[in-house]
Amino acid sequence: MKDIKQYILEIDANTLPSDITVNDMRGEEGGTLTVSFGKNGWGLSDEFAKIDKIIHKISHSYNIYLVDCKVDTLDDVYTFTFQYDNKNFE
């Protein structure tokens, strides 16, 4: 029987789920996007890739800005708040 340390070393982190929660409060000229994620213990690369897809889609029609970032490293919980608008969008 394998010990827990060996089992952890053999786990493929890429097969574990990474959940993000997206709250998009949109108005006529823009809105606020809040993205919360964490608690998987395997790093941030998967979550960043998912956030990139969301931001990329919005950026086709709006200016988008990261306005707040909350990091709780003890609980492995992260919240990014973005604001977006179409003022002076070229």
N, C-alpha and C positions, 0 to 999 in steps of 0.2 A: 504494500500500500504506500502511495506517495504521501509525503508530508505536505503541508499547506504551502510552504515556501516554494517547493518544486511545482506544485499545481499552479500557483500564481505566475511563475515564470513561463509556463507553457500556454497561458491564456492568450489568445489573439485579440487584442483590444479593438481591432477594426470590426470585429463581429458583434461588439456590444452596442446597444442602442444609445443614441445621444438625443435627448429630448430638449427642445426649446419651446418656450411659450411666447407667442407674439400677440400683442395687443395693439391694434392699429386704430387710432381715433382720428378719422379723416373728416375734414371739412371741405368747403368749396375750393379754397385756395391752398390747402395744405393740411398738415396734421402732425400728430405725435405718434411715434412708433416706439413701443417698449418691448425689449427682448430680454427674457429671463432664461437662464440655463445653468447647468452645473449638476453636481451630485453624482456624476458617474465615476469620478476618480481616475480617469484615464487620459486627462489632458484636454486641450481646447481646440485642437485642429479640426475635428469634425463639426463642432459647433460654429467655429469661424467660417467654415465653408458654407454652412447653411445660411448664416447671417449674410454672407457675401451675396448669395443668390437673391435674397430678399432686398438688400440695399441696391444691388445692381438693377433690379426691375424698377424700383421706385425712382432711381436716378435718371431714367430715360425721360421722365416727365417733370421732375421736381429737383430743386436744390435740396440737398440733405446734409444735415449737420449732427454730429455727435455732441449732445449738450450735457449729458450726465453719465457717469459710469460708477456703479457701486460694486465693490469687490469684497466678498467675505471669504477670505482664504481658509478660515477655520472650518466653515461649513461647506466650502467649495460651491458657493452660489454667486452668480454674477447677474447684474442687470445693466443693460445699456439702454439709454433713452436718446432717441433721435428726433429731431424736428425737421420737417420738410415743408417747402412752399414753392410756389411757381412765380414769385416776384422776381422780375428781371431775369427770368429763365431764358437762356438763349440757346 
